[in-house]
Amino acid sequence: MPDTHPRELEVYQTQNGKEPFTEWLASIREQRTRTRIRDRLERLEIGNFGDCGAVGGGVFEMRLHFGAGYRIYFGEVNNTIVLLLCGGDKSSQARDIERAKTYWLEYKEADR
């Protein structure tokens, strides 16, 4: 589990300029839900990871216990940056984990 200290949040961008996390967040219809997710990200930024666990390949899953059981997938860069890869809910969890792992690999390969 990551250490407790402030992090910088960044959003993963695909090679064609898309931001899967940003698109997912914008697709949530309820403003209150989007606000709660942003509030949770603010806590992550100050180092409060909350209910998070590794899902493999260097990717972590943050579980949000409201609404549809939202999930945020991220990787850590040099223990200082949290890279937001994508999001989803309980119903799409397996598919979202695979997408997050793919995005993380693409990011790491491009960073070489």
The 8 nearest C-alpha neighbors of each residue, nearest first, counted from 0:
[[1, 2, 52, 53, 51, 48, 59, 3],
 [0, 2, 3, 78, 48, 75, 46, 4],
 [3, 1, 4, 0, 46, 78, 48, 47],
 [2, 4, 46, 47, 1, 5, 48, 45],
 [3, 5, 46, 2, 45, 6, 47, 79],
 [6, 4, 45, 46, 44, 7, 3, 79],
 [7, 5, 44, 79, 80, 46, 45, 8],
 [6, 8, 80, 81, 44, 79, 9, 5],
 [9, 7, 81, 80, 82, 6, 44, 10],
 [10, 8, 82, 83, 81, 7, 11, 80],
 [9, 11, 83, 82, 12, 84, 18, 20],
 [12, 10, 84, 83, 18, 82, 9, 13],
 [11, 13, 18, 17, 16, 10, 14, 19],
 [14, 12, 16, 17, 15, 18, 11, 102],
 [13, 15, 16, 12, 17, 105, 109, 106],
 [16, 14, 13, 17, 12, 18, 19, 11],
 [17, 15, 13, 14, 12, 18, 11, 19],
 [18, 16, 13, 12, 15, 19, 14, 22],
 [17, 19, 12, 21, 20, 11, 22, 13],
 [18, 20, 22, 85, 21, 23, 17, 84],
 [19, 21, 85, 23, 22, 18, 86, 84],
 [22, 20, 24, 18, 23, 19, 25, 10],
 [23, 21, 19, 25, 20, 24, 18, 26],
 [24, 22, 26, 20, 21, 25, 86, 19],
 [23, 25, 21, 26, 22, 27, 20, 33],
 [24, 26, 22, 23, 27, 21, 28, 33],
 [27, 25, 23, 24, 28, 22, 21, 29],
 [28, 26, 25, 24, 29, 33, 23, 32],
 [27, 29, 26, 30, 25, 32, 33, 31],
 [28, 30, 32, 31, 27, 33, 34, 26],
 [29, 31, 33, 32, 34, 28, 27, 35],
 [32, 30, 34, 29, 33, 35, 36, 28],
 [31, 33, 35, 34, 29, 30, 36, 27],
 [32, 34, 36, 30, 35, 31, 37, 29],
 [35, 33, 31, 37, 32, 36, 38, 30],
 [36, 34, 38, 32, 37, 33, 39, 31],
 [35, 37, 39, 33, 38, 34, 32, 40],
 [38, 36, 40, 34, 39, 35, 33, 41],
 [39, 37, 35, 41, 40, 36, 34, 42],
 [40, 38, 36, 42, 37, 41, 35, 43],
 [39, 41, 43, 37, 42, 38, 44, 36],
 [42, 40, 44, 38, 43, 39, 37, 45],
 [43, 41, 39, 47, 45, 44, 40, 46],
 [44, 42, 47, 40, 46, 48, 41, 45],
 [43, 45, 6, 41, 42, 46, 5, 7],
 [46, 44, 5, 42, 43, 47, 6, 4],
 [45, 47, 4, 5, 3, 43, 44, 48],
 [48, 46, 43, 42, 49, 45, 3, 44],
 [49, 47, 43, 46, 51, 50, 42, 61],
 [48, 50, 47, 51, 61, 43, 62, 42],
 [49, 51, 62, 61, 48, 52, 63, 60],
 [52, 50, 61, 60, 49, 62, 48, 59],
 [51, 53, 60, 59, 54, 61, 50, 0],
 [52, 54, 59, 55, 58, 60, 51, 57],
 [53, 55, 59, 58, 52, 60, 56, 96],
 [56, 54, 57, 58, 53, 59, 100, 96],
 [55, 57, 58, 100, 54, 103, 104, 53],
 [56, 58, 55, 74, 59, 53, 54, 103],
 [59, 57, 74, 56, 55, 73, 54, 53],
 [60, 58, 53, 73, 52, 54, 72, 74],
 [59, 61, 72, 51, 52, 71, 53, 62],
 [62, 60, 51, 71, 70, 50, 72, 63],
 [61, 63, 70, 50, 51, 60, 69, 64],
 [64, 62, 69, 65, 68, 70, 61, 50],
 [65, 63, 68, 62, 69, 66, 67, 70],
 [66, 64, 68, 63, 67, 69, 32, 35],
 [65, 67, 68, 69, 64, 32, 63, 88],
 [66, 68, 69, 88, 65, 89, 90, 64],
 [69, 67, 88, 89, 66, 64, 65, 63],
 [68, 70, 88, 63, 67, 87, 62, 89],
 [71, 69, 62, 87, 88, 86, 61, 63],
 [70, 72, 86, 61, 60, 85, 73, 87],
 [73, 71, 60, 85, 84, 59, 86, 99],
 [74, 72, 83, 84, 82, 59, 58, 81],
 [73, 75, 58, 82, 81, 59, 57, 76],
 [76, 74, 81, 80, 78, 82, 77, 73],
 [75, 77, 80, 78, 79, 81, 74, 82],
 [78, 76, 79, 75, 80, 81, 74, 6],
 [77, 79, 76, 75, 80, 1, 6, 81],
 [80, 78, 6, 77, 76, 7, 81, 75],
 [81, 79, 7, 76, 6, 75, 8, 78],
 [80, 82, 75, 8, 74, 7, 9, 83],
 [81, 83, 9, 74, 73, 10, 11, 8],
 [84, 82, 73, 10, 11, 9, 85, 72],
 [85, 83, 73, 11, 72, 20, 99, 82],
 [86, 84, 20, 19, 72, 83, 99, 71],
 [87, 85, 71, 70, 20, 72, 23, 95],
 [88, 86, 70, 69, 91, 95, 92, 71],
 [87, 89, 69, 68, 70, 90, 91, 67],
 [88, 90, 92, 68, 91, 69, 67, 87],
 [89, 91, 88, 92, 87, 67, 93, 68],
 [92, 90, 94, 89, 88, 93, 95, 87],
 [91, 93, 89, 95, 94, 90, 88, 96],
 [94, 92, 96, 95, 91, 97, 90, 89],
 [93, 95, 97, 96, 92, 91, 98, 99],
 [96, 94, 98, 92, 97, 93, 91, 99],
 [97, 95, 99, 93, 98, 94, 92, 100],
 [96, 98, 100, 94, 95, 99, 101, 93],
 [99, 97, 95, 101, 96, 100, 102, 94],
 [100, 98, 96, 102, 101, 97, 84, 95],
 [101, 99, 103, 97, 98, 102, 96, 104],
 [100, 102, 98, 104, 99, 103, 105, 97],
 [103, 101, 105, 99, 104, 100, 106, 98],
 [102, 104, 106, 100, 101, 105, 99, 107],
 [105, 103, 107, 101, 106, 102, 108, 100],
 [106, 104, 102, 108, 103, 107, 109, 101],
 [107, 105, 103, 109, 104, 108, 102, 110],
 [106, 108, 110, 104, 109, 105, 103, 111],
 [109, 107, 105, 110, 106, 111, 104, 103],
 [108, 110, 106, 107, 111, 105, 104, 14],
 [109, 111, 107, 108, 106, 105, 104, 76],
 [110, 109, 108, 107, 106, 105, 104, 76]]
